[in-house]
């Protein structure tokens, strides 16, 4: 059953979607907040159990996330009967994510994060090595900011790919509301971000074929500013997944339930944790 693995991949920060601000900046912020919450609550281990629509446990699925007591390393292992086991190792320095190493089958991807003197992310270097092909492939994201710390541009380059320049537009409160991609001077993608009370609520893109804006994600929150639901639309709009979330009293996620376009339950994931 693929849906728990799909969400766990998103939850752990892998880039399944194109938006650079969403993945690099916002995604890193969410990941850091979860890490800080685990440290605050002295959590050393999180496990997940996946339940099918009929109430049975998902065969072959497991997720285990272990945080070292000193907070410098987090190791996540995800197993699924339909795909190879994935091991993700995050290392931290001064409470900031510095490196992620992902191993899955013969493929290893190492991602390094660099920050400026203000603590802002300014560079991501990702290198993938396939032991079968034995030829590393790298990609670099170089971020630039206004003097007030708001992202203004990003440049992506790498092995065998054209350089992409990305421009950002912020609103009066500093929220990024527009993202434009340029390749060889030509605009190739447009993304738009919407907010309520400074919380991201919608991520949409302009679809040239449909000649209209199409949502990729729609978010809702509770009074504690916790994400309570997310609507996830596939790139071509052929599938829609509705996610609902509940939380423990300490703020850590308790459950997440996935439903299809017709609101039928696909799966439910329940998290439990261990304190030091």
Beta strands, then each sheet from edge to edge (+ up, - down):
strand 1: 43-52
strand 2: 62-67
strand 3: 73-80
strand 4: 83-93
strand 5: 96-104
strand 6: 107-115
strand 7: 121-130
strand 8: 137-145
strand 9: 151-158
strand 10: 161-170
strand 11: 176-183
strand 12: 186-196
strand 13: 199-207
strand 14: 212-221
strand 15: 227-233
strand 16: 240-247
strand 17: 253-259
strand 18: 265-275
sheet 1: 1+ 2- 3+ 4- 5+ 6- 7+ 8- 9+ 10- 11+ 12- 13+ 14- 15+ 16- 17+ 18- 1+
end
